[in-house]
Amino acid sequence: MPARNVARPGDLTGRNKAALAKEHAEEIKARENEIALINAQAAAERDDTVHEVVPKDMRPAPAPAAIEVSDAVEVETPMREFRVNTSLENMTFGHGNHFDFEEGVRYKAPKALYDHLDSLGYIWH
């Protein structure tokens, strides 16, 4: 037997909801369009933003006392840009490095962190 679409006579809440929906239909439609625009802007902003992730042990060390060096060599940590395929909360990588990753957001992080997430299957390919 198919379900009835007619409200029961004792359903005061349902009748009030239907009456208010008819009364404020134009306002609801305008608000839905406004919310859709806001959501579209937020999604576009999220897609265009790259968040850089730097673990504590990868940050530059504080400047030591003055030492004379003839030729200084700078070594850059290889970085990778990626997206995760699921949200991760309070993920630990190394000592004292806790990260939150949100699904669909672009991140830029050291290759070691990328490789770790990829080995666990969290990188979106």
Buried (B, 14 or more C-beta within 10 A) or exposed (E): EEEEEEEEEEEEEEEEEEEEEEEEEEEEEEEEEEEEEEEEEEEEEEEEEEEEBBBEEBEEEEEEEEEEEEEEEEEEEEBBEBBBBEEBEEBEBEEEBEBEBBEEBBBBBBEBBBEBBBEEEBBEE
